[in-house]
Amino acid sequence: MEVKIQLQEKDIPRQWYNLAPDLPSPLLPPLGPDGKPIGPEMLAPVFPMNLIEQEVSPKKWIDIPEEILDILYRWRPAPLKRAIHLEKHLNTPARIYYKDESYSPPGSHKPNTAVPQAWYNKQFGMKRLTTETGAGQWGSALAFACSLLGLECKVFMVRISFDQKPFRKIMMQVWGANCVASPSNETNAGRKVLAEMPNTPGSLGIAISEAIEAAVTDPSGKTRYSLGSVLNHVLLHQTIIGLEAKKQLKLAGEKKVDTVIGCAGGGSNFAGLAFPFVADKINGAKIKIIPVEPTACPTMTRAPFVYDFGDTACTTPLLAMYSLGHAFIPPPIHAGGLRYHGMAPLVCQAIVEGLLEPKAYHQNKCYEAALTWARTEGPICAPETSHAIAAVIDEAVKAKEEGKEKAILFNYSGHGLMDLSGYDAYLAGKLTDYELPDEDLKKFTAPLQNLPKAEMKKSGKW
Ligand SMILES: Cc1ncc(COP(=O)(O)O)c(C=O)c1O
């Protein structure tokens, strides 16, 4: 039996898949400050027009430029692997497959969109990109992409991760980027938060505000902002993962997949793997599709479906999504990449439709799963990825209890070799689990009642 199912470079997908036109009920449009749907031109100070076109594209398939593929070949097609040692350990009849996205130079799925974003910005004449980063995976991926394409890169890194993960900052510097802790003194948004909360651990919402401000205030007009998750074009670029996986499962002799799992922070690695399978589900396939989040930041499992801002300073358009509120400051759990207050609108609309079954896990259970993984399969996973593994183990155990042979596929979104402080805390018994209190949920979501209402539209088929 093959444990690594490889595709050749000539078999790499040559188009990205856009779920938006296939959704049975359409996405609600982003709204401007006046509560009216925004036009593409309103995004122009922030993103280059070629990426805005992808963001709003009604096309189901979008060609991947050859120059982008030439860069992706450095690590793609990524292998599909079978976790036979974990299967044996769990004594499960399930066959567990995973896409190994830890193969990329920065160590996660993030360069799948960092490279196209840097490439399209360069085509549009931009010289510099700004961004936020949570765990540091996205910042290092954009630093890597900018370095290959000769662009400058400025990263605002959430304070708690900046302190927990100094090596990520060094990686960004090796690739020539400039990385500062957020909130910083470099922007109005950062200075305002620091004045109110000098000891804040920071949040992705704050770092996004800073990065957008740094882009739109550049007097040269040659700077744009780049986002590592949430938006439609980011999810689009990640679908290369699921499209490769489909070809590889076929090579492995699988006729169908029963369960698809990914961790979800802003939704990009989950969507990248899952959306091509969501398309199958829309067309009648029976697949259980599970995005997994932390109990401490329960966006999909407990937050209301609302219109909310993507950042703390309320500079982004309003997006229709499940949201804990743009002012939400998540507790400093170790999966820094899963601490965003919102979730990708495309993922949210698929949840509203009933196409996905989100789950939330406590961090101790996730680290327990990560250790089981490391001690059976070998690799040390990113803390974010451990959430997917915890759900995979639960599904594989369920398959054993039901005596069912299931094919389970998940996204191994990144390695954890720069995230060892979380493992250290877990091994020392110092990690605490945290369930967001109802009062906090109410406190952070109450102000959203003053924003336009997001209607939950669904076809009722799932
Ligand atoms: C390894 C890894 N997995 C998952 C995520 C979550 O992001 P997303 O939901 O956009 O995939 C991150 C974010 O930083 C990450 O670094």
The ligand as an SDF file (V2000), in Angstrom:
LIG
                    3D

 16 16  0  0  0  0  0  0  0  0999 V2000
   -0.9160   26.2080   10.1240 C   0  0  0  0  0  0  0  0  0  0  0  0
   -2.1620   27.0100   10.1110 C   0  0  0  0  0  0  0  0  0  0  0  0
   -3.3340   26.3740    9.9500 N   0  0  0  0  0  0  0  0  0  0  0  0
   -4.5000   27.0680    9.9350 C   0  0  0  0  0  0  0  0  0  0  0  0
   -4.5340   28.4340   10.0920 C   0  0  0  0  0  0  0  0  0  0  0  0
   -5.8500   29.1260   10.1100 C   0  0  0  0  0  0  0  0  0  0  0  0
   -6.0620   29.9790    9.0370 O   0  0  0  0  0  0  0  0  0  0  0  0
   -7.1130   29.6500    7.9150 P   0  0  0  0  0  0  0  0  0  0  0  0
   -8.4220   29.3580    8.5940 O   0  0  0  0  0  0  0  0  0  0  0  0
   -7.1710   30.8510    7.0700 O   0  0  0  0  0  0  0  0  0  0  0  0
   -6.6020   28.4700    7.1780 O   0  0  0  0  0  0  0  0  0  0  0  0
   -3.3370   29.1420   10.2550 C   0  0  0  0  0  0  0  0  0  0  0  0
   -3.3550   30.6010   10.3880 C   0  0  0  0  0  0  0  0  0  0  0  0
   -2.4170   31.2420   10.7150 O   0  0  0  0  0  0  0  0  0  0  0  0
   -2.1280   28.4010   10.2620 C   0  0  0  0  0  0  0  0  0  0  0  0
   -0.9570   29.0280   10.4180 O   0  0  0  0  0  0  0  0  0  0  0  0
  1  2  1  0
  2  3  1  0
  2 15  2  0
  3  4  2  0
  4  5  1  0
  5  6  1  0
  5 12  2  0
  6  7  1  0
  7  8  1  0
  8  9  2  0
  8 10  1  0
  8 11  1  0
 12 13  1  0
 12 15  1  0
 13 14  2  0
 15 16  1  0
M  END
$$$$
